[in-house]
Structure formats: structure tokens, C-alpha cells
């Protein structure tokens, strides 16, 4: 599936993972579980999670931790694909 198709599919997805003050490490297990069931997951980075780094940097780090690809970031939301 190409990147455009992934972005199109992601458009209608609801956010199912929220990254808060405990950071990306706190959601790795949950994201892994969701990626096993769905190959596309939308992640929201709350204000407390974004301190000191961009959403894109945080999303890239999270995608690497779950061995997945960052499809896109828009605002404070990221789409991750495996």
C-alpha cells in the first residue's frame, strides 16, 4: 500500500492512542497491541507529552520503538503503520 493510500485511509480513523505526561514509553505496549490488530493507528500527542520536542520527533521515536513507520504528522496527531 502506498503512502497516499495510507493517508487516505487514515483520514477517517479515530485517535486510539493518547500520549500524555508519561511520554511515549508509557504507550509502547498499547500501540504494539493495536498495530497487531490494525495496521494503521492514529496517535494524539497531548500538550504534556510535547514539552521540549516537536510532534514529528516524538512520533518518529515512538514509531521506531514499535518497529513501525510514521506515515504522517498533522498538528499534534500522527499516523503510524506496520
N, C-alpha and C positions, 0 to 999 in steps of 0.2 A: 504494500500500500504506500503510495507516495505521500509526500508532505502535505500537498494541497488537499488530498482526500482526508488525511488525518485531521487537518484543521477544520474541514467542513463537518466531519463527524463530531469533533469536539465542541463545536458551536452550540449544539443542543444539549450537551451534558450538564448535569448539575455538579456543583462542587461537593465532593465527598470526603475530602481530607482537608483539615484546617491546621496550619502550623502557627502555634502561639508562642508564648514566652519561654516555653521549654525547648524551642528550636526544632531543627529538622530531625535530630536524633530521636526525639520523642514519637515521631510518626513513621519511622522506617518500617517497623513490623506491620503496621496497619496498611501502609502503601504497598508493601510486598504482597500482602493477602489480597488486596483489591486488584493488583496487577495480574495475579494468578487467575482471577475470575473474569476480569475485564482487561483488555489490552490497552485501554485508554482511560486515564484518570485525571480529573481536574483538581488542582490543589490551590487553596487560597492561603496567602501569607498575611496574617494579621499584623497590625502595627507593632506589637511587642516582638514579633519574630524578625522584623526588618531592621532593627536597630544596627546601624553601622555597615550595612551591606545592601546592595541592590536586590530586588526580587529575582532578577536573572541570575545573579551569583548564587543566591540561596537555592534557587530551583535547580541550577546546574549541579551543585553539591549534592542535593537530595537525589537527583536522577542517577548520579554516579554511585551513591550508596546502595541503590536498589537495582543496579545493573540495568538501567533503562535509558531511554533517550528523551531529552527535552524537546518537545515539538515546537512550543512557542510560549512566550510570556506576554500577557496583555494586562496592563495595570499591575495589580498585585496578585494576579492569578496565573498559574502555569498549567500547561498540559503535558503530561508525561506518558510515554508509550513504551510498551515492551512487546 
